[in-house]
Amino acid sequence: MQTDHPEAPDRRVGDVDLTTWRTRVGRASADGWAELGHRYGALPLLVVTLVIGIGVAVTATWAASEVYDAVRESDDVAVLDRPVLDWMLTLRSPTVDTLVTWWTDVAGTIGMPIVALGFLVGFTIQRRAWTPLVLLVAASGGSLLMTIAGKDLIGRARPPLADAVPPYEHSPSFPSGHTLNATVVVGTIVYLLLLRQSRLVTRVWTIVAGTVFVLSIGVSRVFLGHHWLTDVLAAWALGLAWLALIITAHRLYLTALHRGARPVRSHR
């Protein structure tokens, strides 16, 4: 049986129904998830799925660090990293350095939580649902754990301080935490916005704005000499992988609701 729930508007992005699964694996996963949603409630199952997803994401970070470490030992990354940083040095000036430092701080340990909290309050008030809170907390928590895992596993040194713009940073360089957090948190915000936008032009501009922000944060980290280019590329890749897991978990949640499951199991 399929019934609509108050979160039914979240089922679509434009003409795309997020509760429709086109692959055999997707349909099988959706069927199993919907059945569990009827038994235990869709929201608790969403939380459990995201917790498992965080474990998968951290494991993927470990696997990526192993591959990266093998490549680094052959000095292949140096062919890309050093020339790009040298080119960035030619673009610097006191004014540009100040502006880029201000911009990169938006995705820092203070700026990014403020951005996430602002949108979280707005989403919660508008939708009167716990889903945005669950998704954004999971996105932020997973991103933080991936950053910590990558830095501890690789321990890569940042570019020389002589090539960096102060204030200097001394934690390991791989992956770029600013870039990874921006990719995941802003990506989740963009996804949540798209679910309530009916006009194509609005959705396009939302995607463009989010993409430009994420790309510019990554570039700013290299420009300021705080990370090597490969640190940023790895952060983009890991962030997109985690974002894909978050969206998939939410689609399974919406599918369970669409098929009649309650957010929380009813006690009869």
N, C-alpha and C positions, 0 to 999 in steps of 0.2 A: 504494500500500500504506500502511496506517495502523498504526503500532505505538506502544505506550506507552513512555514514557521515565521515568526517576526523577523528573522534574519534572511528571509527569502530574497530581498533585493540584492544581497551579497552573492547570489548564485551566478550572476552574469558579469562579464566584462564586454560591454557592447552586445554583439549578437552571439558571443561564445558562452555556452552554458557550462559552467565549471563542474557540474555534477554529471556530465556526459563523458564517458571514458571510451576512447576509440580503439585501444589495444586490448588484446586478450588478458594480458597481465594486469592492466589497469582495471578492467571490468571485474576480474577475480578479486583483486585487492579491495575494490569498492564494495563488492558483495559481502566479503568477510568483515570489513570494517563496519558496514551498516548493521550487520547482525550483532556484532559486539556492542555497537552503539545502542541498540534496542535493549541489550542485556544490562549494560553498565552505565549508560548515559553517554552522550556524544562528547560533552565537554571534558569529563575526566579522561576519556580515551584520547582526546586531542592533546591533553597535557602529557600523558604517558608517551604518546607518539613523539612529541617534541623532545622529551627527555631522552628517549632512545635515539632520536635524530642528532642530539647534541653529542652523544657518544660516537655515533657514526662520523660526525663532522670532525671530532677530535682525532679519531682514528685516521680519517682521510688526511688530516694535517700531518700526522706522523708519517704516513706513506709518502706524502708530497715532500716532506723534509728529507726522507731517505733518498728519493730520486734527486732532489736538489743537491744534496751532499755529494752524491756520486758525480754529478755534473760539475760541481764546484772543484772537485779534486783534479779534474782535467783542465781547469782554468778556462773552460768554455764561456762562462758567464762574464769573465773579464773583458772579452772581446766586445761585449755589448755595454757593460756598465760604465767603464772608464770614459770612453768617447762621448757618451750621452751626458755624463756629468761635466766633462770639459766644455761641451757646447753650452750647457746651462750656465756655466760660469761667465760666459761672454755676454749673457743677457741681463746680468745683475746691475742694479744701481741702488743707491740708498732708498729712494722712494719706492721702487718696485719691491725691494726686499721687505720693507715695512708692510706694504699692502699684502704681499703673499703670506707673510707671517701671520697677519691678522686673519686672513682667509683660512689658512690651514688650522688655526686654533678653533675654528667653528667645529671641526671634526675631532677635537682633542678630548681629554678626559673631563673637561668642564662643559665645553660647548655642545658636544654630541648628546650627553644626558639631558641638557636643557631643551634641545630640539626635540628629542624623543618624548620628554615629559609634556611639552607643549602640545604636540600632536596627540599624545595619549589622552590627555584631559579632553581635548576636543572630540576625539573619536568616542570616548566613553559617554560624554554628555549627549552627543548626537545620536548614538546607536543604542544606548542603554543596554549594553551587552558587555560580557567579560572577554569576548574574543579578541578585540584589539589589544587589551592588556596582556593576555596570554601570548599572543604572537610577538609583540614588541619586547616583552621580557625574555622570551625564549630567544629571539633574534639577538638581543644585546648580550645575554648570558653565553650563548654559543659562540658569538664572535669574540668575547673576552677570553673564553677558555681556549679557543683556537689560537689566539694571539700568544697567550702564555705558553701553550704547548710548543708552538713553532719557535719561539725565542729560546725556550729552555733546551729544545732538542738540537738546534743548529748553533746557537750562540755566535752568530756571525757578527763581525765588527762593522760598525757604521763607517761611512766615508771619513777620511781624516778631518779633524777639527779645522785644519787650515782651509778646507774647502766648504765648510759649513757656515751658515748664518746663525748667530746667537739669537735666542738662548739655546745652548748646546744640549743634546740628549745623549745619554750614556748607556741606555739599555741595549740589548742585542738588536740587530737590524732586521732580521728575517722573522716573520713577514712584517710589512708596514701595518701597525695597529690602526693608525688613522684611516688608512685606505680600506682596510678590512671592515672596520666598524662603520664607516660611511657607506660602503657597498651594501652591507646587510641591513642596517637600520633605515637608511634612506630608501633602499629597495623595498623593504617591508611597508614603509609609509606610502610609497608610490602605489604599491599593490592595493593597500587598503583604500586609497583615494580612488583608484580606478573602479573599484567595486560600486561606487556610488555616483559615477560620472556618466551621464547619458549621451553627451555630445562627443562625437569623434574628435573634433578639433581640441576640446578640453583634455581628452585623454592623451592625444598626441603631445600637447604642450607639457602635460604632467610628466610624461616619459622623457621628453627632451630635457626638461629642467632637472629631473633626477639624474639623468645620465651625465649631463654637463657638470653637475655638482660632484658626482663620484669621480669622474675623470679628472676634473680640475684639482681635487684634493690629492689624488695620486701623483699628478704632475708636480704639484707644489712641494711634495715630500722630496722629490728628486731635485727640484730647482733649489731648494734651501740646503741641499747637501746632507739631509737627515737620513736618507735611505738611498740605496742603489736601485736602479731601474728594475732589476729582477726581483727585489723585495716587493715592489709595488705590483708587478705583474702577477706574482704568486698570490698576493693579497686579493687582487681582483678575481682570480680564478677560484680561490677558496671561498671568498664571499659569495660569488654567484652560485657555487655548489650548495652552500648552506641555505641561501635564499630559495633555491629550487626545492629543497627539502621542506622548508617552512610552508611554501605555497602548496606543495603536494599534501602535506598534513592538513592544511585548512580545507583543501578541496575534498578530502575524505570526510572531514567533519561536516561540510555542507551537504555532501551526498547522504550521510546518515540522517541529517535533519530532514532533507527532502523526502526520504523514504520512511519518515514517520517516527524516528527516534527523538527523544526529548534531550535537551542539553544536559540535564541531570536526571538520573534514574528516579522514576516515581515510586514511592513506597505504597504498596497497596495492602 
